[in-house]
Amino acid sequence: MSDEQRILRHLERHGKITVKECQEIIGTTECRKYISNLRKKGVPITSNRVEGLNRYGEQVHYNEYIYPEHFAV
């Protein structure tokens, strides 16, 4: 299974993914590259800017990639 397929499988199962989750799943922070490739193949992935705290308690922003098909009823 390719890294791209692993990311798509995660999206299908969980509906969203972050760069941190990509790193845990495939060992790289280059999540945007895989998301871009999936979008080019017609996978309807959207992104949402999220606020959070880093390990030092400082405010940070990051993208959460969302697979809307996961939430379809």
VEXDREN-2710 file (C-alpha; in Angstrom, 1 decimal):
% VEXDREN-2710
k/r/px/py/pz
1/MET/0.0/0.0/0.0
2/SER/1.4/3.4/-0.9
3/ASP/1.6/6.4/1.4
4/GLU/-1.1/8.1/-0.6
5/GLN/-3.4/5.2/-0.2
6/ARG/-2.7/5.1/3.6
7/ILE/-3.7/8.8/3.8
8/LEU/-6.9/8.2/1.8
9/ARG/-7.8/5.1/3.9
10/HIS/-7.4/7.3/7.1
11/LEU/-9.6/10.0/5.6
12/GLU/-12.3/7.4/4.7
13/ARG/-12.2/5.9/8.2
14/HIS/-11.9/9.0/10.3
15/GLY/-13.1/11.9/8.0
16/LYS/-10.1/14.1/8.7
17/ILE/-6.3/14.2/9.0
18/THR/-3.7/16.6/10.3
19/VAL/0.0/16.9/9.4
20/LYS/0.8/15.4/12.8
21/GLU/-1.4/12.4/12.0
22/CYS/0.3/12.0/8.6
23/GLN/3.6/11.9/10.3
24/GLU/2.4/9.2/12.6
25/ILE/0.9/7.2/9.8
26/ILE/3.5/7.5/7.0
27/GLY/6.5/9.1/8.8
28/THR/6.6/12.4/7.0
29/THR/5.2/15.9/7.4
30/GLU/4.7/16.3/3.7
31/CYS/1.0/15.8/4.0
32/ARG/0.2/18.7/1.6
33/LYS/1.9/16.9/-1.3
34/TYR/-0.3/13.8/-0.8
35/ILE/-3.5/15.8/-0.3
36/SER/-2.7/17.8/-3.5
37/ASN/-2.2/14.6/-5.5
38/LEU/-5.5/13.1/-4.1
39/ARG/-7.3/16.3/-5.0
40/LYS/-5.9/16.2/-8.6
41/LYS/-7.3/12.6/-8.8
42/GLY/-10.8/14.0/-7.9
43/VAL/-11.0/13.2/-4.2
44/PRO/-13.1/16.0/-2.6
45/ILE/-10.8/17.0/0.2
46/THR/-11.3/20.4/1.9
47/SER/-9.2/22.1/4.5
48/ASN/-10.0/24.0/7.7
49/ARG/-7.6/26.3/9.6
50/VAL/-7.5/25.2/13.2
51/GLU/-6.0/26.9/16.3
52/GLY/-4.3/24.8/18.9
53/LEU/-1.4/24.9/21.4
54/ASN/2.1/23.5/20.8
55/ARG/4.0/21.6/23.4
56/TYR/5.2/24.9/25.0
57/GLY/1.6/26.1/25.5
58/GLU/2.0/28.7/22.6
59/GLN/-0.9/29.3/20.2
60/VAL/-0.4/27.8/16.7
61/HIS/-2.4/27.4/13.6
62/TYR/-2.5/24.3/11.3
63/ASN/-4.6/22.8/8.6
64/GLU/-7.0/19.9/9.1
65/TYR/-7.9/18.1/5.9
66/ILE/-11.5/17.0/5.7
67/TYR/-13.0/14.3/3.6
68/PRO/-16.7/15.3/3.4
69/GLU/-17.8/12.0/2.0
70/HIS/-17.1/10.5/5.4
71/PHE/-19.9/12.7/6.9
72/ALA/-22.5/12.0/4.2
73/VAL/-25.6/10.2/5.5
END
